Amino acid sequence: MAAAHFLALLIPGVDFFLIARSAVSSGWRAASGACLGIALANGIFIAAAFSGLSLVSHPTLLGIIQTAGGLFLTYIGIAFLRSSIRISVVSGPAPPGSTWGRSLGLGFASGLLNPKNALFYVALAAGLSNAAAGELLLYGAWMFAVVLVWDLFVAVALGTDRALAALSRFLPWVTKAAGGFLVLLGTGMIITLIVDLLR
């Protein structure tokens, strides 16, 4: 689950382009505010998804959620396998009022209003339904930390056109690898559920 989460982070989305645009136009220090805001929003989804596991302890409801989670991860994986990533971040002067605090707010809103984040964490949480509370806490802390560290890395790395060009060559391969992994994870969840039902 931790590997699936990290691989999914490597694929550009709304949050990625917000960080990239902020880093290119205002520098990595201003973009770090967006990074923290996105991580905090992800932290809310992580806490909600993991704490909600106790509310879905009924076998039938849990089975439905696990099936939906497996189908969602499989769908996202297929989308990654079929996607063609193109990075285009237009450079320009820093927008008015592009402060660290404003970037923090934009990052938080971007992460919180992205429904894919909620669905992704619910899907991962369904796969951890048998984990102990301590394990869930470690998973949650790991996911929050990885989101923050990766986004900060992106903010620092995307300060030059050379970095953007190098990333555009690297991302298609990462996208395919992440897609394959998520398809395996999603189908594995469904197969495991079917095997459990047939026992």
N, C-alpha and C positions, 0 to 999 in steps of 0.2 A: 504493500500500500504506500509506503514511504517513497519507493522508487517510482511508482505511477504518478504520485503527486509531483515529484521533482521533474520528471519528464514532461508533464503537462505544463509546467512553468516555463519550459524552454520555448514553447510555441507562442509567437506573437499574437496578442489580442488587443482589446481596447486599452487595458492597463499598460501594456508594453509600449504602445504608441504614445500614450500620454507621457510616460517617463521619457521616452526618446525625444519627443518634441520639446519637453521642458529642459532636458539636458542640452540639446543642441542650441536652443534659443536663449537659455538663462544660466547654463552651467550646472554642474552636478550638485552643487550645494543647494540650489533652489529645488532641483529635482528630487533631492533626498527627502524633502517634505512630502512629495507625492508618494514616494516609496513607503514612508511610514504610514501615511493615510491608507494606502492600499493594504498594507500588512494588518492594520487595525481592523479594517473591514473584513478581511479574510479571517481574522481572529474571532470576530463575532459569528461568522458562519460556522467556523470550526467548533466553537463552544456550543452553539445551538444544535448542530448536527450530532455531536457526541453526547451532549446531555440529554438529547431527545431519544437516545437509544433505550432508556428505561421506560419510555412511554410506548414503545412498540415491542414489548416483550411477548405479546401474544403471538404464537407461532404462525398463524395465518397471515396476520398483518405484517409480521417481519418477513415472511416469505414473499409477500407482494412487493415490499420495499426492496428486498434483495434482488428480485427479478427485474424490477424497474431500474435499479442501480446498475445491474449487469447489462441490461439493454442500452442504458444511457452511455456507459463507458464504451461499449462496443460501437455504438453510433458515433461517438466522438472519435474513436480510433479509426473508423472507416473514413470519416471526414478528413482526418489528418493524412491518411494514406492517399486520399484523392486530391488533396489540396495542392495548390501551387503558390508557395510563399513569395511575396515580393515586398521588399522594404523600400519605402519612399517617404522620407521625413524631410520636409522642406525647411531649409534653414532660413533664418531671418532675424531681425532685431527682436530683442526681448519684448514681449507684450507688456502694456502698462500694468503696473501693480503686480508684477510677477515676483512675489515675495515667497519666503519659505512657508509662511502661514497660509497663504492663498493656495500654494501647491499642495499643502497638507489637506486642505478642504477639498480640493479637486480630486486628489487621490482617494480620499475616503469616500466621496460620492461615487466615483467611478467604480470602486470595488464593491460598494454596498448595493449599487443599482444594477449590477451585472447578474442576471438570473443564472448564468452558467456557473458562477461561483457557488451559489447555493445548491444547485443540482449536483455539482461535482462532489462537494463535501458530504452531502447526504448519501450519494452513491458509495463513497469511500467508507463512510461510517457504517453503512449496511453490511459491508464486508468485514467489519470489526465487531460484529454483534456479540461474539463470544469472548472478547478481550476484557481483562480486568480493569477496574477504575484506574489503577496506576499506569497500566499500559496505555490507556486512552489519553491520560494526562501527558505522557511522554510523546505519543504521536502528535497530539495537539501542539505541544511546545515545539516539536521538531518542524511541523508544517508552518507555524507562524514564523519561526526563525529563518527557515529556508526561503519563504516568500520575501522577507525583509532583506536578507543578505543577497539573494539573487537580483532583486530590483535595484539595490544599491550598486551592485556590480554593473548592471545594465546602464545605470545613470552615469557612472564614472567612465565606462568603456565607450559610450556613444558620444563622446565629445568631439570626434573627428570624422570626416568623410571617409577616411581610410578604414576606420573601425566599422562603419556602416557597410562599406563594400565587402569587407571580409566576412561580416556576419551574414550578408545576403548569400554568400557562397556556401556557408556552413549550415544554414537553417534547413534547406530542403532535406538533407540527410537526417538531421535530428528529428524533423517532422515525421518522416517515414518510420524511423525507429520508435518514436513515441506512439505513433498510430498502431504499429504492430503489437507493441507491449500492451496498450489499452484494450485492443481487441482480444488478446489472449486473457487478460485479467477479467474483462467483462464476460466472455464466454465461459471462463473457468468458474465464475461465481454462479452462473446459471446451471452449468453441468453439476456442480457440487450440490446445489439445491435440489436438482432432479434426482440425483443419487440418494440424497437424504430422504426424499419423499418415497422412493421405491424400497427403502429398507423396511 
